[in-house]
Amino acid sequence: MVNLKFSSIREALHFRMTMSEDHFFVEEYWDAAADCCLKDLKATEDFVANEITDEEMYLFGEVADTILEKKLDRQFYDVYKERVLKVKDEYVKSNCLIDLKHCKDYFPPEEIS
């Protein structure tokens, strides 16, 4: 088992972008990246709303899902959804929309549209 710790969201995303799938510990990564984001959820929301690139969004969906699995937070979901809808690349956007649907499923249907 690998012990992953990240000091920033960008560091976690960069790690994911550069790590070979053959040497990748997905569950450990998702947990470590989500824990990094949950340390300061407001800062994570600000990053998603204002700094994250479309390329990073492609990888962030799997982290967003883990964040909401660990801490159901409507504000975070809304920020993430708003950013997904701004993704310009259609391939990336279609993948982000799949991740968004997984995130939406954590909420009761009457609570979210």
C-alpha positions as CSV (number, residue, x, y, z in Angstrom):
1,M,0.0,0.0,0.0
2,V,1.2,3.5,-0.9
3,N,0.8,6.3,1.5
4,L,-0.1,9.4,-0.6
5,K,-0.3,12.9,0.9
6,F,-0.7,16.1,-1.1
7,S,-0.3,19.7,0.0
8,S,-2.5,21.2,-2.7
9,I,-5.2,20.2,-5.2
10,R,-2.9,21.1,-8.1
11,E,-0.2,18.8,-6.7
12,A,-2.7,16.0,-6.5
13,L,-4.0,16.6,-10.0
14,H,-0.4,16.9,-11.4
15,F,0.4,13.6,-9.7
16,R,-2.6,11.9,-11.4
17,M,-1.6,13.4,-14.8
18,T,2.0,12.1,-14.7
19,M,1.5,8.7,-13.0
20,S,1.4,5.7,-15.3
21,E,-1.8,3.7,-15.0
22,D,0.3,0.6,-14.6
23,H,1.7,1.9,-11.3
24,F,-1.4,3.6,-10.0
25,F,-3.2,3.0,-6.8
26,V,-6.5,4.5,-7.7
27,E,-8.5,4.1,-4.4
28,E,-5.5,5.4,-2.4
29,Y,-5.1,8.4,-4.8
30,W,-8.8,9.3,-4.7
31,D,-8.8,9.2,-0.8
32,A,-5.6,11.2,-0.5
33,A,-6.7,13.8,-3.1
34,A,-10.2,14.1,-1.5
35,D,-8.6,14.5,2.0
36,C,-6.4,17.3,0.7
37,C,-9.5,19.0,-0.7
38,L,-11.5,18.5,2.5
39,K,-8.9,20.2,4.6
40,D,-10.2,23.5,3.3
41,L,-13.4,22.9,1.3
42,K,-13.9,26.7,0.8
43,A,-10.4,26.9,-0.8
44,T,-11.2,23.9,-2.9
45,E,-14.4,25.6,-4.1
46,D,-12.5,28.7,-5.0
47,F,-9.9,26.6,-6.9
48,V,-12.7,24.9,-8.8
49,A,-14.6,28.1,-9.5
50,N,-11.6,30.2,-10.5
51,E,-8.4,28.3,-11.3
52,I,-8.9,24.8,-12.4
53,T,-8.2,24.1,-16.1
54,D,-10.4,22.0,-18.4
55,E,-7.6,19.4,-18.5
56,E,-7.6,19.3,-14.7
57,M,-11.4,19.1,-14.6
58,Y,-11.2,15.9,-16.6
59,L,-9.3,14.3,-13.7
60,F,-11.0,16.1,-10.9
61,G,-14.4,14.4,-11.4
62,E,-13.1,11.2,-9.7
63,V,-11.9,13.3,-6.8
64,A,-15.2,15.3,-6.6
65,D,-17.1,12.0,-6.3
66,T,-14.9,10.9,-3.4
67,I,-15.3,14.3,-1.7
68,L,-19.1,14.1,-1.8
69,E,-18.9,10.4,-0.7
70,K,-17.0,11.6,2.4
71,K,-18.8,14.9,3.1
72,L,-22.2,15.6,1.4
73,D,-22.0,19.3,0.7
74,R,-24.5,21.1,-1.5
75,Q,-22.3,24.2,-1.9
76,F,-19.4,22.2,-3.2
77,Y,-21.7,20.3,-5.6
78,D,-23.1,23.5,-7.0
79,V,-19.6,25.0,-7.5
80,Y,-18.5,21.8,-9.2
81,K,-21.6,21.7,-11.4
82,E,-21.2,25.3,-12.5
83,R,-17.6,24.7,-13.5
84,V,-18.5,21.4,-15.4
85,L,-21.0,23.4,-17.5
86,K,-18.2,25.8,-18.5
87,V,-15.8,23.2,-19.9
88,K,-15.2,24.0,-23.5
89,D,-13.8,20.7,-24.9
90,E,-16.8,18.5,-25.7
91,Y,-15.0,15.2,-25.0
92,V,-13.8,16.5,-21.6
93,K,-17.2,17.9,-20.9
94,S,-19.0,14.7,-21.7
95,N,-16.8,12.9,-19.2
96,C,-17.3,15.6,-16.6
97,L,-21.0,15.3,-17.0
98,I,-20.8,11.6,-16.3
99,D,-18.8,12.3,-13.1
100,L,-21.4,15.1,-12.2
101,K,-24.2,12.5,-12.4
102,H,-22.4,10.2,-10.0
103,C,-22.0,13.2,-7.6
104,K,-25.7,14.1,-8.0
105,D,-26.7,10.6,-7.0
106,Y,-25.4,11.2,-3.4
107,F,-28.3,13.6,-2.9
108,P,-31.9,12.8,-2.4
109,P,-33.8,13.4,-5.6
110,E,-36.0,16.1,-4.1
111,E,-32.9,18.0,-2.9
112,I,-31.2,18.5,-6.2
113,S,-32.1,19.3,-9.8
